[in-house]
Amino acid sequence: MKLKLLIAGCLSAMIAMGLLVSNINAKEEERVQLAKAPSAAGIEGKAKSEEWAKYYPRQYDSWKKTKEYDTFTDMLDKDPAFVIAWAGYGFAKDYNSPRGHYYALQDNINSLRTGGPVDEKTGPMPTACWTCKSPDVPRLIEEKGELEYFTGKWAKYGSEIVNSIGCYNCHDDKTAQLRASVPHLNRGLEAAGRKSFEDSTHQEKRSLVCAQCHVEYYFKKTEYTDDKGVKKAAAVVTLPWANGIGKDGNAGVEGMIEYYDAIGFADWTHKISKTPMLKAQHPGYEFFLTGIHGQKGLSCADCHMPYTQEGSVKYSDHQVIENPLNEMDRTCMNCHRESEEKLKGIVHQKYERKEFLGKIVFDNLGKAHLETGKAIELGASDEELKDIRTLIRHAQFKADMAVAAHGNYFHAPEETLRLLSAGNNDAQQARLKLVKVLAKYGAMDYMAPEFDSKDKAQKLAGVDLAKLAAEKMKFKQTLEQEWKKEAKAKGRANPELYQDADTINDGKSSWNKK
């Protein structure tokens, strides 16, 4: 009897061991299969992320979840002072907080900032405004050359740039390794005296791929002669890092100001104060370098793309977590030992402090612009207003850099508050000087009109929202439809994703409430 039980036990153990080995072998086979790189020829249709799904289904499925981040805040409604600060520039028309990568392309198309072009040669923006929105951009740079890509109007590539931010923005189509897909990143790193992307460590690359877009930049006018002998001018995306970034615990903002002043660059002339202005974009990388996480050697991906384990397969979550505090068990708690609630409370304090100072500085900036406008109206000369305008220009860039990347208050709270304070000091100095100028012209008691709502602020800034919305809607019903037909006919985009993104986004605009 004992022998029978022993034999039965051994058989059961052998069967279980066999099943375990079979399961391990199956998982190992799956792991090896998933680790295979595409062929030496690369992925066909590399700009279309769904083509990558054949090799990396888990990463692709998680990327599709960026679709879940489908809400935004109308920042002009939240902070009407922004409208006055950006009067005469596109951001005074329309400015929303970002949504997921799934929507980046269509949000760019829907924005009032890109206007309502009627053909490929019209509209307010250059082709450079596509640069951070699509994997079709590196494809076009490779096919046409960088300078040709950066030549012309935004509408030039409407039927070509049809896939939203995806795999080919960050990965090589032959090896799937991280890569710099746009030339301006390495040029910026070289100017800053930093290592090239290729010479950086893998951990550094996990932030640098984000730095292809989440950085401050400007469009540098570059004249050239094409291969047909035609003289042209390109607006090339350029990073103002020549004076360094992330040095001594600051993001290099003052160095950028010196750089811009030295070359006499301005993004636009302010409509009210006639000040040559600088518009900060989204300097997440510069601020991240100066914060405690950046200084400790973490990467953007550690918090926004944490590793996920499925059986024997470990991969980076490409949902790109919008707010890591919503996934703290996979992000913060890998390192921190405090409770989740305590950490959330600390972050909320940082946010409230940024909001408090931000309201003060942009209120002062708005009033400084309006008071300068009044001085101009009364007859003040450019010479009298020269120093005031310099203070306004510098103040606004410092403050704008602090808030233009929505996560700066978390990535580098000390630097964010420092710049808001420095910007507010400059704005107050400008207003003190304006008191004397206004008094000279008999307006000692002048008070700037209120701009405590988006509607009031846009009226002061001369923004005709109804006209702009009508132009945009006409564009969407005409030229955009032509772009879609051509893109679908030539197989440039996945029809399902392209149509899905369009349907969802049409009703998601601050100017088109549905």
FIKE-352260 format. One record per atom (N, C-alpha, C): residue in three letters; z, y, x. Coordinates in steps of 0.1 Angstrom, whole numbers, plus 5000, padded with zeros to 4 digits. Layout:
% residues N
ALAZYX
...
END
This chain:
% residues 514
MET500049885008
MET500050005000
MET500050135009
LYS500850135019
LYS500950245028
LYS499650265035
LEU499050155039
LEU497750155046
LEU496650225037
LYS496650185024
LYS495650245015
LYS495850395013
LEU497150435012
LEU497450575011
LEU497050655024
LEU497250585035
LEU496850655048
LEU495350665049
ILE494650565045
ILE493150565045
ILE492650675036
ALA493250675023
ALA492850775013
ALA493050915018
GLY494250935025
GLY494551075030
GLY493651115041
CYS493251015050
CYS492351045061
CYS490951085055
LEU490551005045
LEU489251035039
LEU489251175032
SER490351205025
SER490351335019
SER490351455029
ALA491051425041
ALA491051525051
ALA489751545057
MET489051435059
MET487651435065
MET486751505056
ILE486851485043
ILE485951555033
ILE486251705033
ALA487551735033
ALA487851875033
ALA487351945046
MET487551875057
MET487051925070
MET485551945070
GLY484851845064
GLY483451855063
GLY482951975055
LEU483651995044
LEU483352115035
LEU483652245043
LEU484752245050
LEU485152365057
LEU484052395068
VAL483652295076
VAL482652315086
VAL481352365080
SER481052295069
SER479752335062
SER479852485058
ASN480952525052
ASN481152665048
ASN481052755060
ILE481752725071
ILE481752805083
ILE480352815088
ASN479652705089
ASN478252705094
ASN477352795085
ALA477552785072
ALA476752865063
ALA476953015065
LYS478253045066
LYS478653185068
LYS478153235082
GLU478153145092
GLU477753185105
GLU476153205105
GLU475553115098
GLU474053135096
GLU473753265089
GLU474553295079
GLU474353425072
GLU474553545081
ARG475653535089
ARG475953635098
ARG474853665109
VAL474353555114
VAL473253555124
VAL472053615118
GLN471753575106
GLN470553615099
GLN470653765096
LEU471753815092
LEU471953955089
LEU471954045102
ALA472353975113
ALA472354055126
ALA470954065132
LYS469953995127
LYS468654005132
LYS468054145131
ALA467454185141
ALA466754315140
ALA465354295135
PRO464754405129
PRO463454395124
PRO462454355136
SER461254325133
SER460254295144
SER459954405153
ALA459354375164
ALA458954485174
ALA458054585168
ALA457354555157
ALA456454645150
ALA457254745142
GLY458454715139
GLY459354805131
GLY459154775116
ILE459954845108
ILE459954825094
ILE458754895087
GLU457954825080
GLU456854895073
GLU457354985062
GLY456855105061
GLY457355205052
GLY458755245055
LYS458955275068
LYS460355295073
LYS461055405067
ALA460355505061
ALA461055615054
ALA461655575041
LYS461255465035
LYS461755415023
LYS462955325025
SER464055365021
SER465255285024
SER465255145017
GLU464555125006
GLU464554995000
GLU463854895009
GLU462954935018
GLU462354845027
GLU463354795037
TRP464354865040
TRP465354825049
TRP466254725043
ALA466354725030
ALA467154635022
ALA466854485025
LYS465654455029
LYS465154315032
LYS465954265044
TYR466454355053
TYR467154315065
TYR468654345063
TYR468954445056
TYR470354495055
TYR470754515040
PRO470854405032
PRO471054425018
PRO472454485015
ARG473454455022
ARG474754505020
ARG474854655022
GLN474354695034
GLN474254835037
GLN473454915027
TYR472354865023
TYR471554925013
TYR472254944999
ASP472854834995
ASP473554834982
ASP474754934983
SER475454954994
SER476455054995
SER475855194995
TRP474655205002
TRP474055335002
TRP473655384988
LYS473255294980
LYS472855324966
LYS474055374958
LYS475255344962
LYS476455394956
LYS476755534958
THR476055604967
THR476155744969
THR475755814956
LYS475055744947
LYS474655784934
LYS475855824925
GLU476955754929
GLU478155774920
GLU478755914922
TYR478455984934
TYR478956114936
TYR478056214930
ASP478056224916
ASP477056304909
ASP477556434903
THR478656474907
THR479256604902
THR479256704913
PHE479256834909
PHE479356944918
PHE480157054912
THR480457154920
THR481157274916
THR480157394918
ASP479957474908
ASP479157594910
ASP480057694918
MET479757704931
MET480657784940
MET480557934937
LEU479457984931
LEU479358124928
LEU480258154916
ASP480358064907
ASP481258074895
ASP482758074900
LYS483057984909
LYS484357964914
LYS484758084923
ASP483858134931
ASP484158254940
ASP483058354939
PRO483158444928
PRO482058534926
PRO481858634938
ALA482858654947
ALA482758744958
ALA481558694967
PHE481258564967
PHE480258504975
PHE478858574972
VAL478658604959
VAL477458664955
VAL477258804961
ILE478358884962
ILE478259014969
ILE478058994984
ALA478758894989
ALA478658875004
ALA477158835008
TRP476458764999
TRP475158715002
TRP474058794994
ALA474358914989
ALA473358984982
ALA472059004990
GLY470958974984
GLY469658974990
GLY469258844997
TYR470058744997
TYR469758615003
TYR469858514992
GLY469258394995
GLY469058294985
GLY470358244979
PHE471458234987
PHE472658184983
PHE473358264972
ALA472958394970
ALA473458474959
ALA472858434946
LYS471758354946
LYS471058304934
LYS471758174929
ASP472058084938
ASP472457954935
ASP473157884946
TYR474357834944
TYR475057764955
TYR476057674949
ASN475857544951
ASN476657444945
ASN477257354957
SER478457304954
SER479057204964
SER478157084965
PRO478157014976
PRO477156904977
PRO477556784969
ARG476456704966
ARG476656574959
ARG476356464969
GLY476256344965
GLY475956224974
GLY474556234980
HIS474356164991
HIS473056154997
HIS471956114988
TYR472256044978
TYR471255994968
TYR470556114962
TYR471256224960
TYR470756344953
TYR470256454962
ALA470356444975
ALA470056554984
ALA468656614982
LEU467756524981
LEU466356574980
LEU466056644967
GLN466456584956
GLN466256654943
GLN467056774941
ASP468256784947
ASP469056904946
ASP468357014954
ASN467756984965
ASN466957084972
ASN465757134964
ILE465157044957
ILE463957084949
ILE464457164937
ASN465557134931
ASN466057204919
ASN466657334922
SER467157364934
SER467857484938
SER466957604936
LEU467557714930
LEU466857844929
LEU466557894943
ARG467257854953
ARG466957904966
ARG465557874971
THR465057754967
THR463657714971
THR462657774962
GLY463057844952
GLY462057924944
GLY461157844935
GLY460157904930
GLY459257844920
GLY457757854926
PRO457457794937
PRO456057804942
PRO455057754933
VAL453857814934
VAL452757774925
VAL451657694933
ASP451757694946
ASP450857614955
ASP451557594968
GLU450957534978
GLU451557494990
GLU451757614999
LYS451157734996
LYS451357855004
LYS452257954999
THR452957924988
THR453858024981
THR455257984981
GLY456158074978
GLY457558044978
GLY458358114989
PRO459658124987
PRO460458204997
PRO460858125010
MET460757995010
MET461357925021
MET460257855030
PRO460657835043
PRO459757765052
PRO459957615051
THR459057535057
THR459157395057
THR460457345063
ALA461057425071
ALA462357375078
ALA463457345067
CYS463257395055
CYS464357375045
CYS464357225040
TRP463357145044
TRP463357005041
TRP464156925051
THR464456985063
THR464756905074
THR465956805073
CYS466956845066
CYS468156765064
CYS468156685051
LYS467056665045
LYS467056615031
LYS466456475030
SER465756425040
SER464856315038
SER464456245051
PRO464356105051
PRO463856035062
PRO462356055064
ASP461656115054
ASP460256155056
ASP460056265066
VAL461156335069
VAL461056445079
VAL460756385093
PRO461656295098
PRO461256245111
PRO459956175112
ARG459556115100
ARG458156055100
ARG457156155102
LEU457256265095
LEU456256375096
LEU456256435110
ILE457456455116
ILE457456505129
ILE456756415139
GLU456956285137
GLU456156185146
GLU454656195143
GLU454256205131
GLU452856205128
GLU452156335131
LYS452756445128
LYS452056575129
LYS452556655142
GLY453656615148
GLY454156695159
GLY455256795153
GLU456256825161
GLU457356905156
GLU456957045152
LEU456157115160
LEU455757245157
LEU454857255145
GLU453957165143
GLU453157165131
GLU454057135118
TYR455057045120
TYR455957025108
TYR456657145104
PHE457057225114
PHE457857345111
PHE456957465108
THR455757455106
THR454757565102
THR454457565088
GLY454557675082
GLY454157695068
GLY455257705058
LYS454957695045
LYS455957715035
LYS456557585030
TRP457657585024
TRP458357465019
TRP457457385010
ALA456657445002
ALA455857374992
ALA454757284999
LYS454557315011
LYS453457245019
LYS453757085018
TYR454957045018
TYR455256905020
TYR455856845007
GLY455656904995
GLY456256854983
GLY455856714979
SER454656674982
SER454256534978
SER454456434990
GLU454856485002
GLU455156405013
GLU456556365015
ILE457456465012
ILE458856435014
ILE459456395001
VAL459656264999
VAL459956214986
VAL461056114985
ASN461656084997
ASN462755984998
ASN463956055002
SER465056044995
SER466356114998
SER466956055011
ILE467856125017
ILE468556085029
ILE468855935029
GLY468355875040
GLY468455725040
GLY468455665055
CYS468155545056
CYS468355465068
CYS467655525080
TYR466355575078
TYR465555615089
TYR466055755095
ASN466955815088
ASN467555945093
ASN468455915105
CYS469055785105
CYS470055755115
CYS469755635124
HIS468855555119
HIS468655425126
HIS467155405131
ASP467055335142
ASP465755295148
ASP465155185139
ASP463855195135
ASP463255105126
ASP462954965133
LYS463054955146
LYS462754835153
LYS464054765157
THR465054835161
THR466354775165
THR467454795156
ALA467354895147
ALA468454935138
ALA469555005145
GLN469455025158
GLN470455105165
GLN470455245161
LEU471655315162
LEU471755455159
LEU470855535168
ARG470255635162
ARG469255715170
ARG469355865165
ALA468855955174
ALA468656095170
ALA467256105165
SER467056135152
SER465756135146
SER465056265146
VAL465756375150
VAL465256505151
VAL465456565165
PRO464456625171
PRO464556675185
PRO465556785187
HIS465856865176
HIS466756975178
HIS468156935182
LEU468656815179
LEU469956775183
LEU470156775198
ASN469256695205
ASN469356685219
ASN469156825226
ARG468356905221
ARG468157045226
ARG469457125225
GLY470157105214
GLY471457175212
GLY472457125221
LEU472556985223
LEU473556925232
LEU473356975246
GLU472056975250
GLU471757025264
GLU472157165266
ALA471857255256
ALA472257395257
ALA473757415258
ALA474457325251
ALA475957335251
ALA476557265264
GLY475757205272
GLY476257135284
GLY476857005281
ARG476456945270
ARG476956815267
ARG475956705269
LYS476456575269
LYS475556465271
LYS474556455260
SER473356395263
SER472356375253
SER472856265244
PHE472156245233
PHE472556145223
PHE472456005230
GLU471455985237
GLU471155855243
GLU472255815254
ASP472855925260
ASP473855895271
ASP475255895265
SER475355915252
SER476655915246
SER477155775243
THR478455755241
THR478955625237
THR478655595223
HIS478755465219
HIS478555425205
HIS479455505195
GLN480755525199
GLN481655595191
GLN481255735189
GLU480755795200
GLU480255935199
GLU479055945190
LYS478155845191
LYS476955845183
LYS477255835168
ARG478455775165
ARG478755755151
ARG479155895144
SER479355995153
SER479456135148
SER478156215150
LEU477556185161
LEU476356265164
LEU475156245154
VAL475056125148
VAL474056115138
VAL474356205126
CYS475556235123
CYS475956325113
CYS475656465117
ALA475756495131
ALA475556625136
ALA474056665136
GLN473156575132
GLN471756615131
GLN471656715119
CYS472556705110
CYS472556795098
CYS473756875096
HIS474956815098
HIS476156885094
HIS476556975106
VAL475757075108
VAL475957175119
VAL475457315115
GLU475857415123
GLU475257545121
GLU473957555128
TYR472957615122
TYR471657625128
TYR470957755123
TYR469857785129
TYR468957895125
TYR467557855127
PHE466657925121
PHE465157905122
PHE464657995133
LYS464257935144
LYS463758015156
LYS462258025155
LYS461758155154
LYS460358175154
LYS459758135167
THR458758045166
THR458157985178
THR456657995177
GLU455958075185
GLU454558085184
GLU453857975193
TYR452757925189
TYR452057815196
TYR450557815192
THR449757745199
THR448357725196
THR448157575193
ASP447657545181
ASP447457395178
ASP446257335185
ASP446057205183
ASP444957135190
ASP443557185187
LYS443457265177
LYS442157325173
LYS441957465178
GLY442957515186
GLY442857645192
GLY443357755182
VAL443957715171
VAL444457815162
VAL445857865165
LYS446157995166
LYS447458045169
LYS448258035156
LYS449557985157
LYS450357965146
LYS451858005150
ALA452658015140
ALA454058045142
ALA454957945134
ALA455857875141
ALA456657775135
ALA458157835134
ALA458857795123
ALA460257825122
ALA461057705125
VAL461457695137
VAL462057565143
VAL463557565141
VAL464057465135
VAL465557445134
VAL466157445149
THR467057535151
THR467657545164
THR469157565163
LEU469957495172
LEU471457505171
LEU471857605181
PRO472657705177
PRO473157815186
PRO474357785194
TRP474157675203
TRP475257625210
TRP475257665225
ALA474357755229
ALA474257795243
ALA475557845249
ASN476457895242
ASN477757935247
ASN478857835245
GLY478457715241
GLY479357605240
GLY479957585226
ILE480457465223
ILE481057435211
ILE482357345214
GLY483257355205
GLY484457265206
GLY485257295219
LYS485257415225
LYS485957435237
LYS487357495234
ASP488357455242
ASP489657505241
ASP490157515226
GLY489857415219
GLY490357405205
GLY489757505195
ASN488557565198
ASN487857635188
ASN486457595187
ALA485857625176
ALA484457575173
ALA483357645179
GLY483657745187
GLY482657825194
GLY482057925186
VAL482657975175
VAL482058065166
VAL481858205173
GLU482858255180
GLU482658375187
GLU481458375197
GLY481258255203
GLY480158235212
GLY478858235205
MET478858185193
MET477558185185
MET477258335181
ILE478258415178
ILE478058555175
ILE477458625187
GLU478058595198
GLU477458655211
GLU475958615213
TYR475758495210
TYR474358435211
TYR473358505202
TYR473758515189
TYR472958585179
TYR472758735182
ASP473858795186
ASP473758945189
ASP472858965201
ALA472858875211
ALA472058895223
ALA470558885220
ILE470258795211
ILE468758785208
ILE468358865196
GLY469258945190
GLY468959035179
GLY468558965166
PHE469158845164
PHE468758765152
PHE469558805140
ALA468958805129
ALA469558815116
ALA468858725106
ASP469658655097
ASP469058575087
ASP468458665076
TRP469058775073
TRP468458875063
TRP469259005065
THR468659105058
THR469259235058
THR469959245044
HIS471259275044
HIS471959275031
HIS471459385022
LYS471259345009
LYS470659424999
LYS471459554996
ILE472759544997
ILE473559654993
ILE473959745006
SER474459675016
SER474959755028
SER473959775039
LYS472759705037
LYS471759715047
LYS472159665061
THR473159575061
THR473659515073
THR472759395077
PRO472459385090
PRO471759265095
PRO472759145095
MET472559045086
MET473558945084
MET473258815090
LEU474258735092
LEU474158595096
LEU474758505085
LYS473958395082
LYS474458305071
LYS474858165078
ALA476058135077
ALA476558005082
ALA475957895073
GLN475657775079
GLN475157665071
GLN476257565068
HIS476357455074
HIS477357355072
HIS477857295085
PRO478757375092
PRO479157345105
PRO480357235106
GLY480057125100
GLY481157025099
GLY481456965113
TYR480356945121
TYR480556875134
TYR481356965144
GLU480957095144
GLU481657185153
GLU483157195151
PHE483457195138
PHE484857205134
PHE485657075137
PHE484956965133
PHE485556825135
PHE485956805150
LEU485156855159
LEU485456845174
LEU486756905177
THR487157015170
THR488357085174
THR489557035167
GLY489456955157
GLY490556915149
GLY491256795156
ILE492356755151
ILE493156645157
ILE492456515157
HIS491756485146
HIS490956355146
HIS489856355156
GLY489156465157
GLY488056475167
GLY488656465182
GLN489756535184
GLN490356535197
GLN490956395201
LYS491256315191
LYS491856185194
LYS490756085195
GLY489456125194
GLY488456025196
GLY487855955184
LEU488355995172
LEU487755935160
LEU486355985158
SER485555915150
SER484255955146
SER484155985131
CYS483156055127
CYS482956085113
CYS482955955105
ALA482255855111
ALA482155725103
ALA483455655101
ASP484455675110
ASP485755605108
ASP486355635095
CYS486155755090
CYS486755795077
CYS485755805066
HIS484555835068
HIS483555845057
HIS482655725055
MET482655635066
MET481855505065
MET482755395070
PRO483855365065
PRO484755265071
PRO484155125070
TYR484555035080
TYR483954905080
TYR484554825068
THR483654735063
THR483954655052
THR483754505056
GLN484654415052
GLN484454275055
GLN484154195043
GLU483054115043
GLU482754025033
GLU482553885039
GLY483553795038
GLY483453675044
GLY483453695059
SER482353635066
SER482253655080
SER481453775084
VAL481053855074
VAL480153965077
VAL480954095076
LYS480854175087
LYS481554305088
LYS480454405089
TYR480454505081
TYR479454615081
TYR480054745077
SER479354855081
SER479754985078
SER479355025064
ASP480355075056
ASP480055115042
ASP479255245042
HIS477955225037
HIS477055345037
HIS477155425024
GLN478155405016
GLN478355495005
GLN478755635009
VAL479155645022
VAL479555775028
VAL480555845019
ILE481755795020
ILE482855835011
ILE483055985011
GLU482856045000
GLU482856194998
GLU484256245002
ASN485256184997
ASN486656224999
ASN487456095004
PRO487756085017
PRO488455965022
PRO489755945015
LEU490356045009
LEU491656035003
LEU491555944990
ASN490355924985
ASN490155834974
ASN490055684978
GLU490055664991
GLU489955524996
GLU490955515008
MET492155555006
MET493055565017
MET493455435023
ASP493455325015
ASP493755195021
ASP492755155031
ARG491455205030
ARG490455175040
ARG490255285051
THR490855395049
THR490655515058
THR491955555065
CYS492755635058
CYS493955695064
CYS494955585069
MET495155485060
MET496255395063
MET495955295074
ASN494755305079
ASN494455225091
ASN495255275103
CYS495555405103
CYS496255465114
CYS497655525110
HIS497755585098
HIS498955655095
HIS499955555088
ARG501255595090
ARG502355505085
ARG503155585074
GLU502755705071
GLU503455775060
GLU502855715047
SER503455755036
SER503055705023
SER501755785019
GLU500955725011
GLU499755795006
GLU500055925000
GLU501055924991
GLU501456054984
GLU501856164994
LYS502556125004
LYS502956225014
LYS501756285021
LEU500856205025
LEU499556245032
LEU498756335023
LYS498656295010
LYS497856375001
LYS498456514999
GLY499856514999
GLY500556644997
GLY500256735009
ILE500256685021
ILE499956755033
ILE498556815033
VAL497556735029
VAL496156775028
VAL496056885017
HIS496756875006
HIS496656974996
HIS497257105000
GLN498257105008
GLN498757235014
GLN497757295023
LYS496957225031
LYS495957275039
LYS494857345030
TYR494557275019
TYR493457335010
TYR493957465004
GLU495157464999
GLU495757584993
GLU495757705002
ARG496057675015
ARG496157785024
ARG494757845027
LYS493757755028
LYS492357795030
LYS491957875018
GLU492257825006
GLU491757904994
GLU492458034993
PHE493658044997
PHE494458174996
PHE493758275005
LEU493558245018
LEU493058335028
LEU491558365025
GLY490858255020
GLY489458275017
GLY489158375006
LYS489958374996
LYS489858474985
LYS490058614990
ILE491058634999
ILE491358765004
ILE490258825013
VAL489758735022
VAL488658785031
VAL487358815024
PHE486958735015
PHE485658755008
PHE485858874998
ASP487058894993
ASP487259014984
ASP487059144993
ASN487659145005
ASN487459255014
ASN486059275019
LEU485359165021
LEU483959175025
LEU483059225014
GLY483359175002
GLY482559234990
GLY482759384989
LYS483959424990
LYS484259564988
LYS483659645000
ALA483659585012
ALA483159655024
ALA481559675022
HIS480959575016
HIS479459595014
HIS479259705003
LEU479959694993
LEU479859794982
LEU480159934986
GLU481259954994
GLU481560084999
GLU480560135009
THR479960045017
THR478860085026
THR477660135018
GLY477360055008
GLY476260094999
GLY476460234993
LYS477760264989
LYS478060394983
LYS477860504994
ALA478260475006
ALA478060575017
ALA476660595020
ILE475760495019
ILE474360515021
ILE473760605009
GLU474260574997
GLU473860654986
GLU474160804987
LEU475260824994
LEU475760964995
LEU475061035007
GLY474360965016
GLY473661025027
GLY474160985041
ALA475060895042
ALA475560845055
ALA474360795063
SER474360825076
SER473260785085
SER473560645091
ASP472460575096
ASP472660445102
ASP473560455114
GLU473460575122
GLU474360585133
GLU475860595129
GLU476160655118
GLU477460665113
GLU477960525108
LEU477060445104
LEU477460315098
LEU477260195108
LYS476860225120
LYS476560125130
LYS477760035133
ASP478860095137
ASP480060015141
ASP480559935128
ILE480460005117
ILE480959945104
ILE480159815101
ARG478859825103
ARG477959715100
ARG478159595110
THR478459635122
THR478759535132
THR480059455128
LEU481059525124
LEU482259465120
LEU482059375108
ILE481259425098
ILE480959345086
ILE480159215090
ARG479159235098
ARG478359115103
ARG479259005109
HIS480159055119
HIS480958955126
HIS482058895116
ALA482658985108
ALA483658935099
ALA483158825090
GLN481958855084
GLN481458755074
GLN480958625080
PHE480458635093
PHE480058505099
PHE481258425102
LYS482358485107
LYS483558405110
LYS484158345097
ALA484158425086
ALA484758365074
ALA483758265068
ASP482458285069
ASP481558195063
ASP481558065071
MET481658065084
MET481757945092
MET482957865088
ALA484057935084
ALA485257865080
ALA485157785067
VAL484257835058
VAL484257775045
VAL482857705042
ALA481857725050
ALA480557675047
ALA480457525047
ALA481257455055
ALA481457315055
ALA482757285047
HIS482557225035
HIS483657215025
HIS484857145030
GLY484757055041
GLY485856985046
GLY486557045058
ASN486157165062
ASN486657225074
ASN488257245073
TYR488757275062
TYR490157295060
TYR490957165064
PHE490257045063
PHE490956925067
PHE490556885081
HIS489256895084
HIS488856855098
HIS489556945109
ALA489657075106
ALA490257165116
ALA491057275109
PRO492157245104
PRO492857345096
PRO493257475103
GLU493757455116
GLU494157565124
GLU492957655127
GLU491857605131
GLU490657685134
GLU490157745121
THR490157685110
THR489757735098
THR490557865094
LEU491857855095
LEU492757965091
LEU492558075102
ARG492358035115
ARG492258145125
ARG490958225122
LEU489858165119
LEU488658235116
LEU488758315103
LEU489358265093
LEU489558345081
LEU490358465084
SER491458455092
SER492258565095
SER491558665104
ALA490758615114
ALA489958705122
ALA488958775114
GLY488258705105
GLY487258775097
GLY487858875088
ASN489058845082
ASN489658945074
ASN490059065081
ASN490559055094
ASN490959165102
ASN489659255104
ASP488559195108
ASP487359275110
ASP486859345097
ALA486959275086
ALA486559335073
ALA487459455070
GLN488759445072
GLN489759555070
GLN489459675079
GLN489159645092
GLN488759745101
GLN487559825096
ALA486559755091
ALA485359815086
ALA485759905074
ARG486559855065
ARG486959935054
ARG487760065057
LEU488560055068
LEU489360165072
LEU488360275078
LYS487360235085
LYS486360325090
LYS485560385078
LEU485360305068
LEU484560355056
LEU485360465049
VAL486660455049
VAL487460565042
VAL487060695048
LYS486960705061
LYS486560835067
LYS485160875064
VAL484260785064
VAL482860815061
VAL482760865046
LEU483360785037
LEU483260825023
LEU483960965021
ALA485060985028
ALA485761115026
ALA484861235031
LYS484161205042
LYS483261305047
LYS482161355037
TYR481761255028
TYR480761285018
TYR481261305004
GLY482561335004
GLY483261374991
GLY483561264982
ALA483661134987
ALA484061024978
ALA485360954983
MET486361044985
MET487660994991
MET488260894981
ASP488060904968
ASP488760824958
ASP487860714953
TYR486760684960
TYR485760584955
TYR486460444955
MET486260374944
MET486660234943
MET485460154939
ALA485360044947
ALA484159954944
ALA484359894931
PRO483159874924
PRO483259804910
PRO483759664911
GLU484259614900
GLU484759474900
GLU483659374901
PHE483959264907
PHE482959154908
PHE483759024906
ASP484559014896
ASP485458904894
ASP484858794885
SER483558804882
SER482858694875
SER481458684882
LYS480858564880
LYS479558544886
LYS478558644879
ASP478658664867
ASP477758754859
ASP477858894865
LYS479058944866
LYS479259084871
LYS478659094885
ALA478958994894
ALA478559004908
ALA477058994909
GLN476458904901
GLN474958894902
GLN474259024897
LYS474859094888
LYS474259214883
LYS474359324895
LEU475459324901
LEU475659424912
LEU474759384924
ALA474459254926
ALA473559214937
ALA472159214933
GLY471859254920
GLY470459254916
GLY469759124914
VAL470559024911
VAL469958884908
VAL469658874894
ASP468358854891
ASP467858834877
ASP467758684875
LEU468858624871
LEU468958484869
LEU468058424859
ALA467758494848
ALA466858444838
ALA465458434843
LYS465058534851
LYS463658534857
LYS463558414867
LEU464558404875
LEU464458294886
LEU464458154879
ALA465258144869
ALA465358014862
ALA463957984855
ALA463358084849
ALA462058064843
ALA461058024853
GLU461058084865
GLU460058044875
GLU460357904880
LYS461557874881
LYS461857734886
LYS461457634876
MET461657654863
MET461357564853
MET459857544852
LYS459057654853
LYS457657644853
LYS457157564865
PHE457757584876
PHE457357504888
PHE457657354886
LYS458757324879
LYS459157184877
LYS458157114867
GLN457657194858
GLN456657144848
GLN455257134853
THR454957204864
THR453557204869
THR453457144883
LEU453757224893
LEU453557184907
LEU454357054910
GLU455557054906
GLU456456934910
GLU455856804904
GLN455256814892
GLN454656704885
GLN453456654893
GLU452656744899
GLU451556704908
GLU452056634920
TRP453156684926
TRP453756614938
TRP454056474934
LYS454756454923
LYS455156314919
LYS453956224917
LYS452956274911
LYS451756194908
LYS451156144922
GLU450956244931
GLU450356204944
GLU451256114952
ALA452556134952
ALA453456054959
ALA453455914954
LYS453455894941
LYS453455764935
LYS452055694937
ALA451055764936
ALA449655714938
ALA449455654952
LYS450155724962
LYS449955684976
LYS451155594981
GLY451955554972
GLY453055464975
GLY454055524985
ARG454355644985
ARG455255704995
ARG456655694991
ALA456955664978
ALA458355654973
ALA458455544964
ASN459655494963
ASN459955384953
ASN459955454939
PRO459055414930
PRO458855484917
PRO460155484909
GLU460955374910
GLU462155364902
GLU463155464907
LEU463455464920
LEU464355564925
LEU463955704924
TYR462655734926
TYR462155864925
TYR462355924911
GLN461955844901
GLN462055884887
GLN463555894883
ASP464355794888
ASP465755794884
ASP466455924889
ALA466255954902
ALA466856074908
ALA466456194900
ASP465156204897
ASP464656324890
ASP465256334876
THR465356224869
THR465956234855
THR467356274855
ILE468156224865
ILE469556254866
ILE469756404870
ASN468856444879
ASN469156574885
ASN468656694876
ASP467656664868
ASP467056784860
ASP468156854852
GLY469156784847
GLY470156844839
GLY471356884847
LYS471256864861
LYS472456894869
LYS472157014878
SER471957134872
SER471757254879
SER472657364873
SER473157454882
SER473957554877
SER473257654868
TRP471857654870
TRP471057754862
TRP470457684849
ASN470557554848
ASN469957474837
ASN470957384831
LYS471857444823
LYS472957374816
LYS472357294804
LYS472557164804
LYS472157084793
LYS473257014786
END
